[in-house]
Structure formats: structure tokens, C-alpha cells
Amino acid sequence: MRIIFNLSILLIIALSAFTVIYIKHKNRVMNIEIEKIERNLAKELNTHKGLLDIKANLLEKELVSENIEKGLGMEIPPKNKIIYLDLVK
């Protein structure tokens, strides 16, 4: 009877040790997956911020040209009509 009791305690201890190892492994795998997802999210967020910056710049240029045309009655000339002066000797 005592041998069966000792073997059952040994089995319970071994099972708990393997359970701890398995849970630590699952936790490590889950943390690695979370880090990958966070890196991808950070990349997407930086890309989105860059696109928003480009959009803001384009919108600002458009609004400035509209204000020039409406407010001052002026137009930006086409590139072939612009004259560049070289002031450096």
C-alpha cells in the first residue's frame, strides 16, 4: 500500500513538472507571436503615418494654390513659361 502511495505522489510530481514546462513553452511561443504582431503593426502604423503626411502636404499645396487663384486672382504658370535666372557668377 505504501509503495502505491509513493508511486502516485511521484507520478503527481512528475506530471506537475511536465505541466510547468509545457506552460512555459506555450507562454514563450505566445510572446514571440505577440512580438511579431506588434512589429507588423508598428510597420503598418509608420506606413500609414507617412501616407497621412503625404496627403497633408498635397492638400496644403492644393489649398494654397486655390487661395492664390481665388483670393488674388492669380494663376501659377505652366513650367514651360517660367524663366529661371542664374545670379551666380
GUVEX-497514 format. One line per field, with one value per residue: residue in three letters; x, y, z of N, C-alpha, C, O in turn. Coordinates in nm, 4 decimals, decimal comma, always signed. Layout:
# residues N
palum: ALA | ... .
n.xx: X | ... .
n.yy: Y | ... .
n.zz: Z | ... .
ca.xx: X | ... .
ca.yy: Y | ... .
ca.zz: Z | ... .
c.xx: X | ... .
c.yy: Y | ... .
c.zz: Z | ... .
o.xx: X | ... .
o.yy: Y | ... .
o.zz: Z | ... .
# end
This chain:
# residues 89
palum: MET | ARG | ILE | ILE | PHE | ASN | LEU | SER | ILE | LEU | LEU | ILE | ILE | ALA | LEU | SER | ALA | PHE | THR | VAL | ILE | TYR | ILE | LYS | HIS | LYS | ASN | ARG | VAL | MET | ASN | ILE | GLU | ILE | GLU | LYS | ILE | GLU | ARG | ASN | LEU | ALA | LYS | GLU | LEU | ASN | THR | HIS | LYS | GLY | LEU | LEU | ASP | ILE | LYS | ALA | ASN | LEU | LEU | GLU | LYS | GLU | LEU | VAL | SER | GLU | ASN | ILE | GLU | LYS | GLY | LEU | GLY | MET | GLU | ILE | PRO | PRO | LYS | ASN | LYS | ILE | ILE | TYR | LEU | ASP | LEU | VAL | LYS .
n.xx: +0,0821 | +0,1919 | +0,3878 | +0,2391 | +0,1214 | +0,3502 | +0,4414 | +0,2242 | +0,2412 | +0,4912 | +0,4262 | +0,2387 | +0,4029 | +0,5857 | +0,4095 | +0,3204 | +0,5606 | +0,6135 | +0,3890 | +0,4397 | +0,6660 | +0,5522 | +0,3613 | +0,5307 | +0,6643 | +0,4487 | +0,3825 | +0,6155 | +0,6115 | +0,3748 | +0,4420 | +0,6414 | +0,4893 | +0,3220 | +0,5110 | +0,5884 | +0,3470 | +0,3187 | +0,5427 | +0,4748 | +0,2428 | +0,3501 | +0,5057 | +0,3039 | +0,1658 | +0,3592 | +0,3825 | +0,1245 | +0,1225 | +0,3152 | +0,1837 | -0,0336 | +0,1033 | +0,2021 | -0,0424 | -0,1407 | +0,0488 | +0,0083 | -0,2578 | -0,2314 | -0,0755 | -0,2584 | -0,4671 | -0,3333 | -0,2754 | -0,5368 | -0,6226 | -0,4542 | -0,5419 | -0,8173 | -0,8301 | -0,6372 | -0,6632 | -0,4797 | -0,2796 | -0,0876 | +0,1828 | +0,2409 | +0,5084 | +0,6739 | +0,6596 | +0,7929 | +1,0658 | +1,3981 | +1,6468 | +1,9943 | +2,1890 | +2,4413 | +2,7843 .
n.yy: -0,1192 | +0,1220 | +0,1576 | +0,2000 | +0,4426 | +0,6083 | +0,5897 | +0,7073 | +0,9694 | +1,0383 | +1,0226 | +1,2313 | +1,4511 | +1,4391 | +1,4798 | +1,7400 | +1,8782 | +1,8400 | +1,9726 | +2,2368 | +2,2899 | +2,2637 | +2,4721 | +2,6931 | +2,6764 | +2,7171 | +2,9774 | +3,1154 | +3,0778 | +3,2115 | +3,4739 | +3,5305 | +3,5316 | +3,7493 | +3,9573 | +3,9543 | +4,0297 | +4,2859 | +4,4136 | +4,4058 | +4,5600 | +4,8035 | +4,8650 | +4,8927 | +5,1064 | +5,3104 | +5,3292 | +5,4146 | +5,6616 | +5,7946 | +5,8052 | +5,9652 | +6,2010 | +6,2662 | +6,3038 | +6,5246 | +6,7183 | +6,7355 | +6,8211 | +7,0650 | +7,2066 | +7,2156 | +7,3648 | +7,6058 | +7,6845 | +7,7135 | +7,9268 | +8,1278 | +8,1541 | +8,2188 | +8,4232 | +8,6195 | +8,6291 | +8,5183 | +8,2980 | +8,0010 | +7,9745 | +7,7547 | +7,5087 | +7,5455 | +7,8126 | +7,9458 | +8,1428 | +8,1025 | +8,2613 | +8,2899 | +8,3914 | +8,3616 | +8,4138 .
n.zz: +0,0000 | +0,0788 | -0,1163 | -0,3474 | -0,2797 | -0,2619 | -0,5282 | -0,6600 | -0,5609 | -0,6668 | -0,9394 | -0,9566 | -0,8937 | -1,1079 | -1,3214 | -1,2634 | -1,2953 | -1,5710 | -1,6671 | -1,5882 | -1,7465 | -2,0031 | -1,9990 | -1,9710 | -2,2170 | -2,3990 | -2,3228 | -2,3970 | -2,6766 | -2,7347 | -2,6570 | -2,8448 | -3,0788 | -3,0227 | -3,0200 | -3,2911 | -3,4134 | -3,3012 | -3,4126 | -3,6875 | -3,6767 | -3,5930 | -3,8188 | -4,0136 | -3,9010 | -3,9137 | -4,1909 | -4,2514 | -4,1181 | -4,2703 | -4,5179 | -4,4448 | -4,3911 | -4,6456 | -4,7749 | -4,6311 | -4,7031 | -4,9818 | -4,9839 | -4,8546 | -5,0412 | -5,2533 | -5,1379 | -5,0938 | -5,3573 | -5,4519 | -5,2882 | -5,3797 | -5,6434 | -5,6127 | -5,4130 | -5,4880 | -5,7553 | -5,9246 | -6,1275 | -6,1282 | -6,3390 | -6,6242 | -6,6404 | -6,8632 | -6,9100 | -6,7140 | -6,6150 | -6,5328 | -6,3481 | -6,3401 | -6,0944 | -6,0017 | -6,0399 .
ca.xx: +0,0000 | +0,2798 | +0,4565 | +0,1419 | +0,1090 | +0,4735 | +0,4412 | +0,1247 | +0,2978 | +0,5951 | +0,3573 | +0,1803 | +0,5135 | +0,6363 | +0,3077 | +0,3212 | +0,6833 | +0,5915 | +0,2884 | +0,5084 | +0,7500 | +0,4627 | +0,3022 | +0,6369 | +0,6858 | +0,3356 | +0,3954 | +0,7241 | +0,5623 | +0,2744 | +0,5117 | +0,7072 | +0,3832 | +0,2788 | +0,6157 | +0,5782 | +0,2285 | +0,3469 | +0,6340 | +0,3973 | +0,1529 | +0,4314 | +0,5396 | +0,1830 | +0,1358 | +0,4542 | +0,3431 | +0,0029 | +0,1614 | +0,3816 | +0,0812 | -0,1086 | +0,1892 | +0,1992 | -0,1767 | -0,1492 | +0,1309 | -0,0607 | -0,3769 | -0,1880 | -0,0362 | -0,3804 | -0,5382 | -0,2567 | -0,2954 | -0,6748 | -0,6285 | -0,3874 | -0,6277 | -0,9427 | -0,8105 | -0,5585 | -0,6929 | -0,3564 | -0,2637 | +0,0512 | +0,2101 | +0,2946 | +0,6542 | +0,7460 | +0,6500 | +0,8721 | +1,2021 | +1,4898 | +1,7623 | +2,1124 | +2,2529 | +2,5758 | +2,8870 .
ca.yy: +0,0000 | +0,2385 | +0,1713 | +0,2612 | +0,5824 | +0,6772 | +0,5982 | +0,8065 | +1,1021 | +1,0592 | +1,0494 | +1,3656 | +1,5477 | +1,4379 | +1,5422 | +1,8854 | +1,9321 | +1,8465 | +2,0762 | +2,3666 | +2,3044 | +2,2847 | +2,6062 | +2,7895 | +2,6706 | +2,7844 | +3,1197 | +3,1673 | +3,0807 | +3,3170 | +3,6027 | +3,5505 | +3,5693 | +3,8859 | +4,0488 | +3,9623 | +4,1094 | +4,4249 | +4,4689 | +4,4296 | +4,6717 | +4,9255 | +4,8949 | +4,9432 | +5,2375 | +5,4055 | +5,3485 | +5,4961 | +5,7989 | +5,8519 | +5,8366 | +6,0820 | +6,3186 | +6,2987 | +6,3563 | +6,6593 | +6,8074 | +6,7575 | +6,9004 | +7,2018 | +7,2681 | +7,2417 | +7,4761 | +7,7281 | +7,7269 | +7,7622 | +8,0590 | +8,2228 | +8,1777 | +8,2847 | +8,5458 | +8,7204 | +8,6283 | +8,4834 | +8,1587 | +7,9542 | +7,9490 | +7,6214 | +7,5007 | +7,5951 | +7,9594 | +8,0001 | +8,1806 | +8,0928 | +8,3488 | +8,2420 | +8,5089 | +8,3262 | +8,4367 .
ca.zz: +0,0000 | +0,0890 | -0,2446 | -0,4393 | -0,2382 | -0,3027 | -0,6744 | -0,7021 | -0,5322 | -0,7678 | -1,0650 | -0,9476 | -0,9009 | -1,2457 | -1,4047 | -1,2398 | -1,3558 | -1,7158 | -1,6916 | -1,5772 | -1,8663 | -2,1175 | -1,9879 | -2,0032 | -2,3619 | -2,4630 | -2,2926 | -2,4799 | -2,8149 | -2,7437 | -2,6515 | -2,9738 | -3,1738 | -2,9890 | -3,0670 | -3,4376 | -3,4447 | -3,2653 | -3,5142 | -3,8104 | -3,6508 | -3,5927 | -3,9582 | -4,0799 | -3,8445 | -3,9713 | -4,3304 | -4,2503 | -4,0823 | -4,3877 | -4,6173 | -4,3958 | -4,4092 | -4,7897 | -4,8037 | -4,5742 | -4,7860 | -5,1090 | -4,9573 | -4,8243 | -5,1689 | -5,3294 | -5,0751 | -5,1182 | -5,4969 | -5,4629 | -5,2262 | -5,4687 | -5,7591 | -5,5748 | -5,3359 | -5,5574 | -5,8986 | -5,9955 | -6,1658 | -6,1345 | -6,4805 | -6,6541 | -6,6244 | -6,9809 | -6,9114 | -6,6023 | -6,6528 | -6,4203 | -6,3621 | -6,2696 | -6,0403 | -5,9540 | -6,1448 .
c.xx: +0,0870 | +0,3531 | +0,3645 | +0,1248 | +0,2304 | +0,4801 | +0,3393 | +0,1735 | +0,4062 | +0,5337 | +0,2967 | +0,2884 | +0,5680 | +0,5377 | +0,3068 | +0,4459 | +0,6673 | +0,4878 | +0,3507 | +0,5933 | +0,6638 | +0,4030 | +0,4063 | +0,6643 | +0,5742 | +0,3430 | +0,5031 | +0,6795 | +0,4617 | +0,3404 | +0,5841 | +0,6053 | +0,3359 | +0,3813 | +0,6119 | +0,4608 | +0,2528 | +0,4415 | +0,5605 | +0,3040 | +0,2298 | +0,4707 | +0,4201 | +0,1471 | +0,2299 | +0,4221 | +0,2204 | +0,0349 | +0,2307 | +0,2815 | -0,0030 | -0,0276 | +0,1910 | +0,0648 | -0,1902 | -0,0693 | +0,0631 | -0,1845 | -0,3406 | -0,1473 | -0,1599 | -0,4567 | -0,4653 | -0,2784 | -0,4380 | -0,6878 | -0,5620 | -0,4794 | -0,7527 | -0,9185 | -0,7399 | -0,5882 | -0,5716 | -0,3582 | -0,1158 | +0,0787 | +0,2591 | +0,4474 | +0,7301 | +0,7408 | +0,7338 | +1,0136 | +1,2876 | +1,6098 | +1,8768 | +2,1903 | +2,3941 | +2,6730 | +2,9976 .
c.yy: +0,1262 | +0,2631 | +0,2385 | +0,4089 | +0,6625 | +0,6925 | +0,7006 | +0,9482 | +1,1348 | +1,0917 | +1,1900 | +1,4720 | +1,5546 | +1,5055 | +1,6942 | +1,9488 | +1,9444 | +1,9536 | +2,2149 | +2,3913 | +2,3333 | +2,4253 | +2,7129 | +2,7931 | +2,7435 | +2,9358 | +3,1841 | +3,1796 | +3,1942 | +3,4554 | +3,6330 | +3,5939 | +3,7126 | +3,9876 | +4,0640 | +4,0497 | +4,2565 | +4,4894 | +4,4996 | +4,5481 | +4,8039 | +4,9649 | +4,9539 | +5,0828 | +5,3435 | +5,4332 | +5,4386 | +5,6415 | +5,8686 | +5,8912 | +5,9568 | +6,2098 | +6,3619 | +6,3603 | +6,4993 | +6,7585 | +6,8381 | +6,8456 | +7,0453 | +7,2751 | +7,3054 | +7,3604 | +7,6086 | +7,7757 | +7,7764 | +7,9019 | +8,1639 | +8,2572 | +8,2560 | +8,4207 | +8,6552 | +8,7271 | +8,5938 | +8,3344 | +8,1231 | +7,9180 | +7,8060 | +7,6236 | +7,5550 | +7,7480 | +8,0241 | +8,0256 | +8,1753 | +8,1818 | +8,2934 | +8,3641 | +8,4823 | +8,3441 | +8,3363 .
c.zz: +0,0000 | -0,0440 | -0,3467 | -0,4070 | -0,2828 | -0,4551 | -0,7251 | -0,6742 | -0,6340 | -0,9039 | -1,0664 | -0,9596 | -1,0439 | -1,3395 | -1,3871 | -1,3003 | -1,5075 | -1,7520 | -1,6860 | -1,7018 | -1,9885 | -2,1155 | -2,0186 | -2,1531 | -2,4362 | -2,4426 | -2,3799 | -2,6257 | -2,8327 | -2,7403 | -2,7820 | -3,0785 | -3,1493 | -3,0371 | -3,2193 | -3,4779 | -3,4138 | -3,3653 | -3,6437 | -3,7943 | -3,6513 | -3,7351 | -4,0321 | -4,0306 | -3,9005 | -4,1176 | -4,3388 | -4,2153 | -4,1983 | -4,4950 | -4,5744 | -4,4126 | -4,5549 | -4,8264 | -4,7523 | -4,6580 | -4,9189 | -5,0909 | -4,9292 | -4,9519 | -5,2509 | -5,2713 | -5,0976 | -5,2607 | -5,5188 | -5,4035 | -5,3128 | -5,5856 | -5,7211 | -5,5095 | -5,4131 | -5,7068 | -5,9819 | -6,0299 | -6,1638 | -6,2794 | -6,5022 | -6,6519 | -6,7450 | -6,9903 | -6,8010 | -6,6517 | -6,5265 | -6,4473 | -6,2802 | -6,2244 | -5,9893 | -6,0689 | -6,1351 .
o.xx: +0,0583 | +0,3776 | +0,4085 | +0,1148 | +0,2158 | +0,5203 | +0,3655 | +0,1500 | +0,4126 | +0,5835 | +0,3037 | +0,2688 | +0,5936 | +0,5783 | +0,2938 | +0,4395 | +0,7030 | +0,4987 | +0,3193 | +0,5925 | +0,6989 | +0,3952 | +0,3756 | +0,6851 | +0,6013 | +0,3135 | +0,4841 | +0,7068 | +0,4637 | +0,2984 | +0,5880 | +0,6326 | +0,3127 | +0,3442 | +0,6302 | +0,4734 | +0,2122 | +0,4243 | +0,5801 | +0,2874 | +0,1811 | +0,4695 | +0,4332 | +0,1033 | +0,1865 | +0,4330 | +0,2135 | -0,0196 | +0,2084 | +0,2929 | -0,0395 | -0,0830 | +0,1823 | +0,0594 | -0,2445 | -0,1146 | +0,0606 | -0,2120 | -0,4094 | -0,1804 | -0,1656 | -0,5051 | -0,5291 | -0,2980 | -0,4596 | -0,7559 | -0,6087 | -0,4935 | -0,7899 | -0,9799 | -0,7785 | -0,5442 | -0,5613 | -0,4300 | -0,0302 | +0,0051 | +0,3122 | +0,5081 | +0,8411 | +0,8121 | +0,7439 | +1,0735 | +1,2535 | +1,6676 | +1,8588 | +2,2511 | +2,4592 | +2,6495 | +3,0917 .
o.yy: +0,2234 | +0,3783 | +0,3242 | +0,4915 | +0,7727 | +0,7976 | +0,7721 | +1,0383 | +1,2477 | +1,1786 | +1,2594 | +1,5725 | +1,6635 | +1,5807 | +1,7683 | +2,0607 | +2,0467 | +2,0177 | +2,3010 | +2,5015 | +2,4191 | +2,4905 | +2,8122 | +2,9002 | +2,8229 | +3,0129 | +3,2945 | +3,2805 | +3,2644 | +3,5450 | +3,7481 | +3,6836 | +3,7880 | +4,0928 | +4,1743 | +4,1342 | +4,3432 | +4,6063 | +4,6054 | +4,6277 | +4,9042 | +5,0831 | +5,0527 | +5,1675 | +5,4544 | +5,5469 | +5,5278 | +5,7337 | +5,9873 | +5,9977 | +6,0402 | +6,3149 | +6,4811 | +6,4582 | +6,5855 | +6,8705 | +6,9529 | +6,9333 | +7,1372 | +7,3923 | +7,4130 | +7,4461 | +7,7118 | +7,8951 | +7,8704 | +7,9871 | +8,2776 | +8,3737 | +8,3503 | +8,5205 | +8,7718 | +8,8189 | +8,6354 | +8,2559 | +8,2061 | +7,8382 | +7,7434 | +7,7304 | +7,6060 | +7,8065 | +8,1467 | +7,9427 | +8,2364 | +8,1784 | +8,2544 | +8,4330 | +8,5735 | +8,2970 | +8,3402 .
o.zz: -0,0699 | -0,0800 | -0,4234 | -0,4977 | -0,3358 | -0,5049 | -0,8218 | -0,7548 | -0,6828 | -0,9754 | -1,1678 | -1,0279 | -1,0952 | -1,4281 | -1,4845 | -1,3513 | -1,5658 | -1,8566 | -1,7682 | -1,7565 | -2,0695 | -2,2196 | -2,0845 | -2,2101 | -2,5263 | -2,5339 | -2,4309 | -2,6908 | -2,9338 | -2,8135 | -2,8255 | -3,1583 | -3,2437 | -3,0892 | -3,2709 | -3,5665 | -3,4911 | -3,4002 | -3,7034 | -3,8867 | -3,7034 | -3,7695 | -4,1043 | -4,1084 | -3,9317 | -4,1635 | -4,4234 | -4,2760 | -4,2224 | -4,5558 | -4,6572 | -4,4447 | -4,5845 | -4,9008 | -4,8214 | -4,6815 | -4,9631 | -5,1728 | -4,9736 | -4,9693 | -5,3104 | -5,3452 | -5,1182 | -5,2833 | -5,5953 | -5,4606 | -5,3189 | -5,6226 | -5,7910 | -5,5472 | -5,4047 | -5,7760 | -6,0973 | -5,9679 | -6,1942 | -6,3376 | -6,4106 | -6,6607 | -6,7292 | -7,0719 | -6,7961 | -6,7203 | -6,4252 | -6,5560 | -6,1649 | -6,3063 | -5,9384 | -6,1801 | -6,2144 .
# end
